[in-house]
């Protein structure tokens, strides 16, 4: 399973989100290929799930991946809840 963590520039925020997603998935016993990237790159990258903010999710409408919206990239409890809803 491939998961993209997306922010505007694909630098700091998406990297933090990626690390938190990896920690949450590890705690859930789930293996996944998790990458961080910007919106433009994510648009053309195949993945099963994209985790991003509500604002950026609108830019990714039409992508084949399931879009998972997270409001606080630092809140592992929220990330876990959102992932449990879709996995």
N, CA, C and O atoms as a Maestro MAE file, in Angstrom:
{
 s_m_m2io_version
 :::
 2.0.0
}

f_m_ct {
 s_m_title
 :::
 protein
 m_atom[348] {
  # First column is atom index #
  i_m_mmod_type
  r_m_x_coord
  r_m_y_coord
  r_m_z_coord
  i_m_residue_number
  s_m_chain_name
  s_m_pdb_residue_name
  s_m_pdb_atom_name
  i_m_atomic_number
  :::
  1 25 0.849 -1.171 0.000 1 A "UNK " " N  " 7
  2 3 0.000 0.000 0.000 1 A "UNK " " CA " 6
  3 2 0.897 1.237 0.000 1 A "UNK " " C  " 6
  4 15 1.882 1.309 0.735 1 A "UNK " " O  " 8
  5 25 0.536 2.205 -0.838 2 A "UNK " " N  " 7
  6 3 1.299 3.440 -0.930 2 A "UNK " " CA " 6
  7 2 0.451 4.599 -0.415 2 A "UNK " " C  " 6
  8 15 -0.705 4.771 -0.801 2 A "UNK " " O  " 8
  9 25 1.065 5.391 0.472 3 A "UNK " " N  " 7
  10 3 0.404 6.553 1.059 3 A "UNK " " CA " 6
  11 2 1.255 7.781 0.790 3 A "UNK " " C  " 6
  12 15 2.463 7.772 1.028 3 A "UNK " " O  " 8
  13 25 0.620 8.844 0.290 4 A "UNK " " N  " 7
  14 3 1.301 10.114 0.087 4 A "UNK " " CA " 6
  15 2 0.847 11.106 1.158 4 A "UNK " " C  " 6
  16 15 -0.350 11.272 1.395 4 A "UNK " " O  " 8
  17 25 1.805 11.754 1.794 5 A "UNK " " N  " 7
  18 3 1.525 12.827 2.739 5 A "UNK " " CA " 6
  19 2 1.836 14.120 2.001 5 A "UNK " " C  " 6
  20 15 2.962 14.329 1.550 5 A "UNK " " O  " 8
  21 25 0.836 14.984 1.881 6 A "UNK " " N  " 7
  22 3 0.950 16.124 0.974 6 A "UNK " " CA " 6
  23 2 0.796 17.450 1.710 6 A "UNK " " C  " 6
  24 15 -0.115 17.635 2.517 6 A "UNK " " O  " 8
  25 25 1.721 18.376 1.405 7 A "UNK " " N  " 7
  26 3 1.579 19.767 1.840 7 A "UNK " " CA " 6
  27 2 1.833 20.651 0.616 7 A "UNK " " C  " 6
  28 15 2.063 20.144 -0.482 7 A "UNK " " O  " 8
  29 25 1.793 21.935 0.802 8 A "UNK " " N  " 7
  30 3 1.918 22.860 -0.320 8 A "UNK " " CA " 6
  31 2 3.227 22.763 -1.073 8 A "UNK " " C  " 6
  32 15 3.237 22.768 -2.304 8 A "UNK " " O  " 8
  33 25 4.342 22.674 -0.345 9 A "UNK " " N  " 7
  34 3 5.654 22.671 -0.984 9 A "UNK " " CA " 6
  35 2 6.351 21.314 -0.938 9 A "UNK " " C  " 6
  36 15 7.373 21.124 -1.599 9 A "UNK " " O  " 8
  37 25 5.819 20.379 -0.176 10 A "UNK " " N  " 7
  38 3 6.427 19.049 -0.105 10 A "UNK " " CA " 6
  39 2 7.683 19.007 0.732 10 A "UNK " " C  " 6
  40 15 8.495 18.094 0.587 10 A "UNK " " O  " 8
  41 25 7.855 19.975 1.601 11 A "UNK " " N  " 7
  42 3 9.060 20.043 2.417 11 A "UNK " " CA " 6
  43 2 8.759 19.682 3.874 11 A "UNK " " C  " 6
  44 15 8.544 18.511 4.188 11 A "UNK " " O  " 8
  45 25 8.744 20.657 4.746 12 A "UNK " " N  " 7
  46 3 8.674 20.430 6.185 12 A "UNK " " CA " 6
  47 2 7.398 19.820 6.705 12 A "UNK " " C  " 6
  48 15 7.443 18.808 7.405 12 A "UNK " " O  " 8
  49 25 6.261 20.404 6.386 13 A "UNK " " N  " 7
  50 3 5.006 19.945 6.967 13 A "UNK " " CA " 6
  51 2 4.672 18.528 6.526 13 A "UNK " " C  " 6
  52 15 4.248 17.712 7.344 13 A "UNK " " O  " 8
  53 25 4.855 18.227 5.262 14 A "UNK " " N  " 7
  54 3 4.541 16.876 4.789 14 A "UNK " " CA " 6
  55 2 5.522 15.853 5.358 14 A "UNK " " C  " 6
  56 15 5.160 14.692 5.549 14 A "UNK " " O  " 8
  57 25 6.746 16.266 5.627 15 A "UNK " " N  " 7
  58 3 7.729 15.363 6.241 15 A "UNK " " CA " 6
  59 2 7.293 15.027 7.671 15 A "UNK " " C  " 6
  60 15 7.356 13.868 8.082 15 A "UNK " " O  " 8
  61 25 6.858 16.025 8.420 16 A "UNK " " N  " 7
  62 3 6.364 15.791 9.776 16 A "UNK " " CA " 6
  63 2 5.144 14.873 9.734 16 A "UNK " " C  " 6
  64 15 5.037 13.935 10.524 16 A "UNK " " O  " 8
  65 25 4.223 15.149 8.806 17 A "UNK " " N  " 7
  66 3 3.044 14.303 8.662 17 A "UNK " " CA " 6
  67 2 3.449 12.879 8.328 17 A "UNK " " C  " 6
  68 15 2.891 11.934 8.885 17 A "UNK " " O  " 8
  69 25 4.403 12.708 7.436 18 A "UNK " " N  " 7
  70 3 4.863 11.369 7.053 18 A "UNK " " CA " 6
  71 2 5.413 10.611 8.258 18 A "UNK " " C  " 6
  72 15 5.098 9.437 8.451 18 A "UNK " " O  " 8
  73 25 6.225 11.271 9.060 19 A "UNK " " N  " 7
  74 3 6.793 10.616 10.239 19 A "UNK " " CA " 6
  75 2 5.692 10.210 11.218 19 A "UNK " " C  " 6
  76 15 5.741 9.123 11.793 19 A "UNK " " O  " 8
  77 25 4.705 11.078 11.406 20 A "UNK " " N  " 7
  78 3 3.599 10.753 12.312 20 A "UNK " " CA " 6
  79 2 2.733 9.630 11.758 20 A "UNK " " C  " 6
  80 15 2.296 8.761 12.511 20 A "UNK " " O  " 8
  81 25 2.482 9.635 10.463 21 A "UNK " " N  " 7
  82 3 1.716 8.552 9.839 21 A "UNK " " CA " 6
  83 2 2.457 7.229 9.993 21 A "UNK " " C  " 6
  84 15 1.845 6.211 10.316 21 A "UNK " " O  " 8
  85 25 3.769 7.234 9.764 22 A "UNK " " N  " 7
  86 3 4.557 6.010 9.919 22 A "UNK " " CA " 6
  87 2 4.490 5.496 11.359 22 A "UNK " " C  " 6
  88 15 4.366 4.292 11.583 22 A "UNK " " O  " 8
  89 25 4.571 6.402 12.329 23 A "UNK " " N  " 7
  90 3 4.483 5.998 13.740 23 A "UNK " " CA " 6
  91 2 3.122 5.389 14.053 23 A "UNK " " C  " 6
  92 15 3.040 4.356 14.718 23 A "UNK " " O  " 8
  93 25 2.054 6.025 13.578 24 A "UNK " " N  " 7
  94 3 0.695 5.529 13.820 24 A "UNK " " CA " 6
  95 2 0.502 4.162 13.159 24 A "UNK " " C  " 6
  96 15 -0.024 3.238 13.780 24 A "UNK " " O  " 8
  97 25 0.927 4.037 11.907 25 A "UNK " " N  " 7
  98 3 0.780 2.759 11.201 25 A "UNK " " CA " 6
  99 2 1.568 1.655 11.893 25 A "UNK " " C  " 6
  100 15 1.094 0.524 12.000 25 A "UNK " " O  " 8
  101 25 2.753 1.974 12.355 26 A "UNK " " N  " 7
  102 3 3.570 1.001 13.070 26 A "UNK " " CA " 6
  103 2 2.842 0.515 14.320 26 A "UNK " " C  " 6
  104 15 2.822 -0.682 14.609 26 A "UNK " " O  " 8
  105 25 2.251 1.438 15.052 27 A "UNK " " N  " 7
  106 3 1.486 1.084 16.238 27 A "UNK " " CA " 6
  107 2 0.267 0.233 15.924 27 A "UNK " " C  " 6
  108 15 -0.191 -0.547 16.759 27 A "UNK " " O  " 8
  109 25 -0.253 0.388 14.719 28 A "UNK " " N  " 7
  110 3 -1.419 -0.388 14.281 28 A "UNK " " CA " 6
  111 2 -1.006 -1.723 13.654 28 A "UNK " " C  " 6
  112 15 -1.858 -2.548 13.327 28 A "UNK " " O  " 8
  113 25 0.321 -1.934 13.487 29 A "UNK " " N  " 7
  114 3 0.813 -3.161 12.872 29 A "UNK " " CA " 6
  115 2 0.618 -3.215 11.375 29 A "UNK " " C  " 6
  116 15 0.491 -4.296 10.801 29 A "UNK " " O  " 8
  117 25 0.594 -2.039 10.728 30 A "UNK " " N  " 7
  118 3 0.362 -1.964 9.284 30 A "UNK " " CA " 6
  119 2 1.625 -1.502 8.580 30 A "UNK " " C  " 6
  120 15 2.217 -0.489 8.955 30 A "UNK " " O  " 8
  121 25 2.041 -2.249 7.553 31 A "UNK " " N  " 7
  122 3 3.191 -1.862 6.732 31 A "UNK " " CA " 6
  123 2 2.697 -1.106 5.511 31 A "UNK " " C  " 6
  124 15 1.747 -1.525 4.850 31 A "UNK " " O  " 8
  125 25 3.350 0.014 5.216 32 A "UNK " " N  " 7
  126 3 2.988 0.799 4.040 32 A "UNK " " CA " 6
  127 2 4.205 1.569 3.553 32 A "UNK " " C  " 6
  128 15 5.123 1.860 4.320 32 A "UNK " " O  " 8
  129 25 4.195 1.891 2.279 33 A "UNK " " N  " 7
  130 3 5.195 2.766 1.683 33 A "UNK " " CA " 6
  131 2 4.654 4.184 1.827 33 A "UNK " " C  " 6
  132 15 3.717 4.560 1.122 33 A "UNK " " O  " 8
  133 25 5.236 4.982 2.738 34 A "UNK " " N  " 7
  134 3 4.752 6.323 3.005 34 A "UNK " " CA " 6
  135 2 5.765 7.325 2.479 34 A "UNK " " C  " 6
  136 15 6.946 7.264 2.821 34 A "UNK " " O  " 8
  137 25 5.296 8.252 1.641 35 A "UNK " " N  " 7
  138 3 6.159 9.288 1.069 35 A "UNK " " CA " 6
  139 2 5.553 10.653 1.339 35 A "UNK " " C  " 6
  140 15 4.346 10.777 1.550 35 A "UNK " " O  " 8
  141 25 6.399 11.681 1.330 36 A "UNK " " N  " 7
  142 3 5.893 13.050 1.447 36 A "UNK " " CA " 6
  143 2 6.203 13.797 0.162 36 A "UNK " " C  " 6
  144 15 7.239 13.579 -0.467 36 A "UNK " " O  " 8
  145 25 5.286 14.683 -0.219 37 A "UNK " " N  " 7
  146 3 5.428 15.372 -1.496 37 A "UNK " " CA " 6
  147 2 4.562 16.630 -1.522 37 A "UNK " " C  " 6
  148 15 3.817 16.907 -0.582 37 A "UNK " " O  " 8
  149 25 4.675 17.385 -2.615 38 A "UNK " " N  " 7
  150 3 3.855 18.582 -2.809 38 A "UNK " " CA " 6
  151 2 2.616 18.220 -3.628 38 A "UNK " " C  " 6
  152 15 2.509 17.119 -4.167 38 A "UNK " " O  " 8
  153 25 1.696 19.159 -3.707 39 A "UNK " " N  " 7
  154 3 0.418 18.915 -4.386 39 A "UNK " " CA " 6
  155 2 0.622 18.583 -5.863 39 A "UNK " " C  " 6
  156 15 0.004 17.647 -6.371 39 A "UNK " " O  " 8
  157 25 1.468 19.323 -6.553 40 A "UNK " " N  " 7
  158 3 1.670 19.100 -7.994 40 A "UNK " " CA " 6
  159 2 2.192 17.699 -8.283 40 A "UNK " " C  " 6
  160 15 1.703 17.023 -9.188 40 A "UNK " " O  " 8
  161 25 3.185 17.267 -7.515 41 A "UNK " " N  " 7
  162 3 3.751 15.932 -7.717 41 A "UNK " " CA " 6
  163 2 2.730 14.861 -7.358 41 A "UNK " " C  " 6
  164 15 2.616 13.849 -8.049 41 A "UNK " " O  " 8
  165 25 1.987 15.085 -6.275 42 A "UNK " " N  " 7
  166 3 0.987 14.110 -5.844 42 A "UNK " " CA " 6
  167 2 -0.081 13.901 -6.912 42 A "UNK " " C  " 6
  168 15 -0.603 12.796 -7.063 42 A "UNK " " O  " 8
  169 25 -0.402 14.949 -7.645 43 A "UNK " " N  " 7
  170 3 -1.438 14.854 -8.683 43 A "UNK " " CA " 6
  171 2 -1.130 13.789 -9.720 43 A "UNK " " C  " 6
  172 15 -2.039 13.158 -10.259 43 A "UNK " " O  " 8
  173 25 0.153 13.588 -9.999 44 A "UNK " " N  " 7
  174 3 0.546 12.621 -11.015 44 A "UNK " " CA " 6
  175 2 1.183 11.359 -10.466 44 A "UNK " " C  " 6
  176 15 1.779 10.592 -11.222 44 A "UNK " " O  " 8
  177 25 1.070 11.129 -9.173 45 A "UNK " " N  " 7
  178 3 1.698 9.969 -8.537 45 A "UNK " " CA " 6
  179 2 0.633 8.963 -8.103 45 A "UNK " " C  " 6
  180 15 -0.344 9.321 -7.444 45 A "UNK " " O  " 8
  181 25 0.835 7.717 -8.477 46 A "UNK " " N  " 7
  182 3 -0.116 6.666 -8.089 46 A "UNK " " CA " 6
  183 2 0.032 6.344 -6.607 46 A "UNK " " C  " 6
  184 15 1.143 6.213 -6.092 46 A "UNK " " O  " 8
  185 25 -1.096 6.221 -5.940 47 A "UNK " " N  " 7
  186 3 -1.120 5.854 -4.519 47 A "UNK " " CA " 6
  187 2 -2.516 5.365 -4.164 47 A "UNK " " C  " 6
  188 15 -3.488 5.664 -4.857 47 A "UNK " " O  " 8
  189 25 -2.602 4.608 -3.076 48 A "UNK " " N  " 7
  190 3 -3.911 4.168 -2.598 48 A "UNK " " CA " 6
  191 2 -4.563 5.238 -1.725 48 A "UNK " " C  " 6
  192 15 -5.783 5.401 -1.735 48 A "UNK " " O  " 8
  193 25 -3.730 5.973 -0.962 49 A "UNK " " N  " 7
  194 3 -4.236 6.996 -0.044 49 A "UNK " " CA " 6
  195 2 -3.386 8.250 -0.127 49 A "UNK " " C  " 6
  196 15 -2.168 8.181 -0.293 49 A "UNK " " O  " 8
  197 25 -4.041 9.398 -0.009 50 A "UNK " " N  " 7
  198 3 -3.357 10.683 0.118 50 A "UNK " " CA " 6
  199 2 -3.851 11.318 1.409 50 A "UNK " " C  " 6
  200 15 -5.055 11.463 1.620 50 A "UNK " " O  " 8
  201 25 -2.916 11.695 2.265 51 A "UNK " " N  " 7
  202 3 -3.263 12.354 3.515 51 A "UNK " " CA " 6
  203 2 -2.831 13.808 3.403 51 A "UNK " " C  " 6
  204 15 -1.669 14.101 3.122 51 A "UNK " " O  " 8
  205 25 -3.779 14.719 3.625 52 A "UNK " " N  " 7
  206 3 -3.503 16.138 3.439 52 A "UNK " " CA " 6
  207 2 -4.529 16.974 4.203 52 A "UNK " " C  " 6
  208 15 -5.397 16.439 4.893 52 A "UNK " " O  " 8
  209 25 -4.413 18.279 4.068 53 A "UNK " " N  " 7
  210 3 -5.356 19.207 4.705 53 A "UNK " " CA " 6
  211 2 -6.594 19.374 3.829 53 A "UNK " " C  " 6
  212 15 -6.588 19.003 2.656 53 A "UNK " " O  " 8
  213 25 -7.636 19.926 4.398 54 A "UNK " " N  " 7
  214 3 -8.874 20.159 3.669 54 A "UNK " " CA " 6
  215 2 -8.635 21.092 2.475 54 A "UNK " " C  " 6
  216 15 -9.158 20.853 1.387 54 A "UNK " " O  " 8
  217 25 -7.852 22.148 2.677 55 A "UNK " " N  " 7
  218 3 -7.588 23.110 1.599 55 A "UNK " " CA " 6
  219 2 -6.892 22.456 0.416 55 A "UNK " " C  " 6
  220 15 -7.254 22.702 -0.735 55 A "UNK " " O  " 8
  221 25 -5.888 21.617 0.697 56 A "UNK " " N  " 7
  222 3 -5.140 20.979 -0.388 56 A "UNK " " CA " 6
  223 2 -5.919 19.823 -1.012 56 A "UNK " " C  " 6
  224 15 -5.705 19.492 -2.179 56 A "UNK " " O  " 8
  225 25 -6.814 19.211 -0.253 57 A "UNK " " N  " 7
  226 3 -7.616 18.099 -0.783 57 A "UNK " " CA " 6
  227 2 -8.428 18.546 -1.984 57 A "UNK " " C  " 6
  228 15 -8.640 17.771 -2.916 57 A "UNK " " O  " 8
  229 25 -8.881 19.785 -1.968 58 A "UNK " " N  " 7
  230 3 -9.665 20.303 -3.086 58 A "UNK " " CA " 6
  231 2 -8.855 20.311 -4.377 58 A "UNK " " C  " 6
  232 15 -9.409 20.116 -5.459 58 A "UNK " " O  " 8
  233 25 -7.552 20.533 -4.268 59 A "UNK " " N  " 7
  234 3 -6.679 20.535 -5.448 59 A "UNK " " CA " 6
  235 2 -6.446 19.132 -5.991 59 A "UNK " " C  " 6
  236 15 -5.993 18.970 -7.125 59 A "UNK " " O  " 8
  237 25 -6.752 18.123 -5.192 60 A "UNK " " N  " 7
  238 3 -6.487 16.738 -5.582 60 A "UNK " " CA " 6
  239 2 -7.749 15.975 -5.968 60 A "UNK " " C  " 6
  240 15 -7.713 14.756 -6.138 60 A "UNK " " O  " 8
  241 25 -8.861 16.685 -6.107 61 A "UNK " " N  " 7
  242 3 -10.108 16.045 -6.536 61 A "UNK " " CA " 6
  243 2 -9.876 15.375 -7.885 61 A "UNK " " C  " 6
  244 15 -9.214 15.934 -8.760 61 A "UNK " " O  " 8
  245 25 -10.420 14.190 -8.043 62 A "UNK " " N  " 7
  246 3 -10.245 13.455 -9.294 62 A "UNK " " CA " 6
  247 2 -9.100 12.466 -9.258 62 A "UNK " " C  " 6
  248 15 -8.979 11.637 -10.160 62 A "UNK " " O  " 8
  249 25 -8.252 12.529 -8.234 63 A "UNK " " N  " 7
  250 3 -7.164 11.561 -8.094 63 A "UNK " " CA " 6
  251 2 -7.772 10.210 -7.738 63 A "UNK " " C  " 6
  252 15 -8.778 10.147 -7.031 63 A "UNK " " O  " 8
  253 25 -7.172 9.145 -8.218 64 A "UNK " " N  " 7
  254 3 -7.697 7.801 -7.960 64 A "UNK " " CA " 6
  255 2 -7.560 7.388 -6.491 64 A "UNK " " C  " 6
  256 15 -8.277 6.501 -6.030 64 A "UNK " " O  " 8
  257 25 -6.657 8.016 -5.765 65 A "UNK " " N  " 7
  258 3 -6.426 7.671 -4.362 65 A "UNK " " CA " 6
  259 2 -7.570 8.147 -3.478 65 A "UNK " " C  " 6
  260 15 -8.262 9.114 -3.795 65 A "UNK " " O  " 8
  261 25 -7.752 7.451 -2.369 66 A "UNK " " N  " 7
  262 3 -8.705 7.885 -1.339 66 A "UNK " " CA " 6
  263 2 -8.048 9.048 -0.592 66 A "UNK " " C  " 6
  264 15 -6.934 8.918 -0.086 66 A "UNK " " O  " 8
  265 25 -8.744 10.183 -0.529 67 A "UNK " " N  " 7
  266 3 -8.207 11.372 0.145 67 A "UNK " " CA " 6
  267 2 -8.606 11.320 1.617 67 A "UNK " " C  " 6
  268 15 -9.783 11.181 1.949 67 A "UNK " " O  " 8
  269 25 -7.617 11.434 2.485 68 A "UNK " " N  " 7
  270 3 -7.837 11.446 3.929 68 A "UNK " " CA " 6
  271 2 -7.466 12.841 4.424 68 A "UNK " " C  " 6
  272 15 -6.325 13.279 4.274 68 A "UNK " " O  " 8
  273 25 -8.435 13.532 5.014 69 A "UNK " " N  " 7
  274 3 -8.204 14.901 5.480 69 A "UNK " " CA " 6
  275 2 -7.857 14.900 6.959 69 A "UNK " " C  " 6
  276 15 -8.583 14.350 7.788 69 A "UNK " " O  " 8
  277 25 -6.725 15.532 7.272 70 A "UNK " " N  " 7
  278 3 -6.254 15.669 8.643 70 A "UNK " " CA " 6
  279 2 -6.127 17.160 8.934 70 A "UNK " " C  " 6
  280 15 -5.488 17.889 8.175 70 A "UNK " " O  " 8
  281 25 -6.728 17.614 10.021 71 A "UNK " " N  " 7
  282 3 -6.671 19.032 10.382 71 A "UNK " " CA " 6
  283 2 -5.383 19.409 11.090 71 A "UNK " " C  " 6
  284 15 -4.865 20.507 10.889 71 A "UNK " " O  " 8
  285 25 -4.855 18.502 11.925 72 A "UNK " " N  " 7
  286 3 -3.650 18.789 12.700 72 A "UNK " " CA " 6
  287 2 -2.612 17.709 12.424 72 A "UNK " " C  " 6
  288 15 -2.734 16.581 12.901 72 A "UNK " " O  " 8
  289 25 -1.598 18.059 11.656 73 A "UNK " " N  " 7
  290 3 -0.559 17.107 11.263 73 A "UNK " " CA " 6
  291 2 0.263 16.604 12.446 73 A "UNK " " C  " 6
  292 15 0.986 15.616 12.319 73 A "UNK " " O  " 8
  293 25 0.161 17.265 13.587 74 A "UNK " " N  " 7
  294 3 0.947 16.903 14.767 74 A "UNK " " CA " 6
  295 2 0.162 16.030 15.743 74 A "UNK " " C  " 6
  296 15 0.727 15.546 16.724 74 A "UNK " " O  " 8
  297 25 -1.125 15.824 15.490 75 A "UNK " " N  " 7
  298 3 -2.001 15.109 16.407 75 A "UNK " " CA " 6
  299 2 -2.103 13.636 15.999 75 A "UNK " " C  " 6
  300 15 -2.887 13.275 15.122 75 A "UNK " " O  " 8
  301 25 -1.296 12.795 16.651 76 A "UNK " " N  " 7
  302 3 -1.289 11.372 16.298 76 A "UNK " " CA " 6
  303 2 -2.627 10.701 16.562 76 A "UNK " " C  " 6
  304 15 -2.983 9.747 15.871 76 A "UNK " " O  " 8
  305 25 -3.373 11.180 17.548 77 A "UNK " " N  " 7
  306 3 -4.697 10.603 17.818 77 A "UNK " " CA " 6
  307 2 -5.647 10.866 16.655 77 A "UNK " " C  " 6
  308 15 -6.394 9.977 16.248 77 A "UNK " " O  " 8
  309 25 -5.618 12.085 16.120 78 A "UNK " " N  " 7
  310 3 -6.468 12.393 14.961 78 A "UNK " " CA " 6
  311 2 -6.034 11.578 13.751 78 A "UNK " " C  " 6
  312 15 -6.872 11.031 13.034 78 A "UNK " " O  " 8
  313 25 -4.728 11.497 13.523 79 A "UNK " " N  " 7
  314 3 -4.216 10.723 12.385 79 A "UNK " " CA " 6
  315 2 -4.650 9.266 12.504 79 A "UNK " " C  " 6
  316 15 -5.084 8.662 11.523 79 A "UNK " " O  " 8
  317 25 -4.533 8.700 13.703 80 A "UNK " " N  " 7
  318 3 -4.944 7.306 13.904 80 A "UNK " " CA " 6
  319 2 -6.439 7.140 13.642 80 A "UNK " " C  " 6
  320 15 -6.850 6.188 12.979 80 A "UNK " " O  " 8
  321 25 -7.243 8.048 14.152 81 A "UNK " " N  " 7
  322 3 -8.702 7.968 13.946 81 A "UNK " " CA " 6
  323 2 -9.034 8.002 12.458 81 A "UNK " " C  " 6
  324 15 -9.834 7.199 11.979 81 A "UNK " " O  " 8
  325 25 -8.419 8.933 11.727 82 A "UNK " " N  " 7
  326 3 -8.704 9.054 10.290 82 A "UNK " " CA " 6
  327 2 -8.265 7.808 9.532 82 A "UNK " " C  " 6
  328 15 -8.963 7.354 8.625 82 A "UNK " " O  " 8
  329 25 -7.104 7.250 9.899 83 A "UNK " " N  " 7
  330 3 -6.629 6.051 9.221 83 A "UNK " " CA " 6
  331 2 -7.503 4.843 9.535 83 A "UNK " " C  " 6
  332 15 -7.762 4.017 8.660 83 A "UNK " " O  " 8
  333 25 -7.957 4.739 10.779 84 A "UNK " " N  " 7
  334 3 -8.827 3.622 11.147 84 A "UNK " " CA " 6
  335 2 -10.145 3.671 10.364 84 A "UNK " " C  " 6
  336 15 -10.740 2.631 10.081 84 A "UNK " " O  " 8
  337 25 -10.591 4.868 10.022 85 A "UNK " " N  " 7
  338 3 -11.833 5.010 9.261 85 A "UNK " " CA " 6
  339 2 -11.715 4.471 7.834 85 A "UNK " " C  " 6
  340 15 -12.701 4.004 7.264 85 A "UNK " " O  " 8
  341 25 -10.522 4.532 7.260 86 A "UNK " " N  " 7
  342 3 -10.373 4.153 5.852 86 A "UNK " " CA " 6
  343 2 -9.645 2.814 5.633 86 A "UNK " " C  " 6
  344 15 -9.744 2.222 4.558 86 A "UNK " " O  " 8
  345 25 -8.928 2.351 6.637 87 A "UNK " " N  " 7
  346 3 -8.166 1.114 6.442 87 A "UNK " " CA " 6
  347 2 -8.930 -0.107 6.916 87 A "UNK " " C  " 6
  348 15 -8.425 -1.225 6.821 87 A "UNK " " O  " 8
  :::
 }
 m_bond[347] {
  # First column is bond index #
  i_m_from
  i_m_to
  i_m_order
  :::
  1 1 2 1
  2 2 3 1
  3 3 4 2
  4 3 5 1
  5 5 6 1
  6 6 7 1
  7 7 8 2
  8 7 9 1
  9 9 10 1
  10 10 11 1
  11 11 12 2
  12 11 13 1
  13 13 14 1
  14 14 15 1
  15 15 16 2
  16 15 17 1
  17 17 18 1
  18 18 19 1
  19 19 20 2
  20 19 21 1
  21 21 22 1
  22 22 23 1
  23 23 24 2
  24 23 25 1
  25 25 26 1
  26 26 27 1
  27 27 28 2
  28 27 29 1
  29 29 30 1
  30 30 31 1
  31 31 32 2
  32 31 33 1
  33 33 34 1
  34 34 35 1
  35 35 36 2
  36 35 37 1
  37 37 38 1
  38 38 39 1
  39 39 40 2
  40 39 41 1
  41 41 42 1
  42 42 43 1
  43 43 44 2
  44 43 45 1
  45 45 46 1
  46 46 47 1
  47 47 48 2
  48 47 49 1
  49 49 50 1
  50 50 51 1
  51 51 52 2
  52 51 53 1
  53 53 54 1
  54 54 55 1
  55 55 56 2
  56 55 57 1
  57 57 58 1
  58 58 59 1
  59 59 60 2
  60 59 61 1
  61 61 62 1
  62 62 63 1
  63 63 64 2
  64 63 65 1
  65 65 66 1
  66 66 67 1
  67 67 68 2
  68 67 69 1
  69 69 70 1
  70 70 71 1
  71 71 72 2
  72 71 73 1
  73 73 74 1
  74 74 75 1
  75 75 76 2
  76 75 77 1
  77 77 78 1
  78 78 79 1
  79 79 80 2
  80 79 81 1
  81 81 82 1
  82 82 83 1
  83 83 84 2
  84 83 85 1
  85 85 86 1
  86 86 87 1
  87 87 88 2
  88 87 89 1
  89 89 90 1
  90 90 91 1
  91 91 92 2
  92 91 93 1
  93 93 94 1
  94 94 95 1
  95 95 96 2
  96 95 97 1
  97 97 98 1
  98 98 99 1
  99 99 100 2
  100 99 101 1
  101 101 102 1
  102 102 103 1
  103 103 104 2
  104 103 105 1
  105 105 106 1
  106 106 107 1
  107 107 108 2
  108 107 109 1
  109 109 110 1
  110 110 111 1
  111 111 112 2
  112 111 113 1
  113 113 114 1
  114 114 115 1
  115 115 116 2
  116 115 117 1
  117 117 118 1
  118 118 119 1
  119 119 120 2
  120 119 121 1
  121 121 122 1
  122 122 123 1
  123 123 124 2
  124 123 125 1
  125 125 126 1
  126 126 127 1
  127 127 128 2
  128 127 129 1
  129 129 130 1
  130 130 131 1
  131 131 132 2
  132 131 133 1
  133 133 134 1
  134 134 135 1
  135 135 136 2
  136 135 137 1
  137 137 138 1
  138 138 139 1
  139 139 140 2
  140 139 141 1
  141 141 142 1
  142 142 143 1
  143 143 144 2
  144 143 145 1
  145 145 146 1
  146 146 147 1
  147 147 148 2
  148 147 149 1
  149 149 150 1
  150 150 151 1
  151 151 152 2
  152 151 153 1
  153 153 154 1
  154 154 155 1
  155 155 156 2
  156 155 157 1
  157 157 158 1
  158 158 159 1
  159 159 160 2
  160 159 161 1
  161 161 162 1
  162 162 163 1
  163 163 164 2
  164 163 165 1
  165 165 166 1
  166 166 167 1
  167 167 168 2
  168 167 169 1
  169 169 170 1
  170 170 171 1
  171 171 172 2
  172 171 173 1
  173 173 174 1
  174 174 175 1
  175 175 176 2
  176 175 177 1
  177 177 178 1
  178 178 179 1
  179 179 180 2
  180 179 181 1
  181 181 182 1
  182 182 183 1
  183 183 184 2
  184 183 185 1
  185 185 186 1
  186 186 187 1
  187 187 188 2
  188 187 189 1
  189 189 190 1
  190 190 191 1
  191 191 192 2
  192 191 193 1
  193 193 194 1
  194 194 195 1
  195 195 196 2
  196 195 197 1
  197 197 198 1
  198 198 199 1
  199 199 200 2
  200 199 201 1
  201 201 202 1
  202 202 203 1
  203 203 204 2
  204 203 205 1
  205 205 206 1
  206 206 207 1
  207 207 208 2
  208 207 209 1
  209 209 210 1
  210 210 211 1
  211 211 212 2
  212 211 213 1
  213 213 214 1
  214 214 215 1
  215 215 216 2
  216 215 217 1
  217 217 218 1
  218 218 219 1
  219 219 220 2
  220 219 221 1
  221 221 222 1
  222 222 223 1
  223 223 224 2
  224 223 225 1
  225 225 226 1
  226 226 227 1
  227 227 228 2
  228 227 229 1
  229 229 230 1
  230 230 231 1
  231 231 232 2
  232 231 233 1
  233 233 234 1
  234 234 235 1
  235 235 236 2
  236 235 237 1
  237 237 238 1
  238 238 239 1
  239 239 240 2
  240 239 241 1
  241 241 242 1
  242 242 243 1
  243 243 244 2
  244 243 245 1
  245 245 246 1
  246 246 247 1
  247 247 248 2
  248 247 249 1
  249 249 250 1
  250 250 251 1
  251 251 252 2
  252 251 253 1
  253 253 254 1
  254 254 255 1
  255 255 256 2
  256 255 257 1
  257 257 258 1
  258 258 259 1
  259 259 260 2
  260 259 261 1
  261 261 262 1
  262 262 263 1
  263 263 264 2
  264 263 265 1
  265 265 266 1
  266 266 267 1
  267 267 268 2
  268 267 269 1
  269 269 270 1
  270 270 271 1
  271 271 272 2
  272 271 273 1
  273 273 274 1
  274 274 275 1
  275 275 276 2
  276 275 277 1
  277 277 278 1
  278 278 279 1
  279 279 280 2
  280 279 281 1
  281 281 282 1
  282 282 283 1
  283 283 284 2
  284 283 285 1
  285 285 286 1
  286 286 287 1
  287 287 288 2
  288 287 289 1
  289 289 290 1
  290 290 291 1
  291 291 292 2
  292 291 293 1
  293 293 294 1
  294 294 295 1
  295 295 296 2
  296 295 297 1
  297 297 298 1
  298 298 299 1
  299 299 300 2
  300 299 301 1
  301 301 302 1
  302 302 303 1
  303 303 304 2
  304 303 305 1
  305 305 306 1
  306 306 307 1
  307 307 308 2
  308 307 309 1
  309 309 310 1
  310 310 311 1
  311 311 312 2
  312 311 313 1
  313 313 314 1
  314 314 315 1
  315 315 316 2
  316 315 317 1
  317 317 318 1
  318 318 319 1
  319 319 320 2
  320 319 321 1
  321 321 322 1
  322 322 323 1
  323 323 324 2
  324 323 325 1
  325 325 326 1
  326 326 327 1
  327 327 328 2
  328 327 329 1
  329 329 330 1
  330 330 331 1
  331 331 332 2
  332 331 333 1
  333 333 334 1
  334 334 335 1
  335 335 336 2
  336 335 337 1
  337 337 338 1
  338 338 339 1
  339 339 340 2
  340 339 341 1
  341 341 342 1
  342 342 343 1
  343 343 344 2
  344 343 345 1
  345 345 346 1
  346 346 347 1
  347 347 348 2
  :::
 }
}
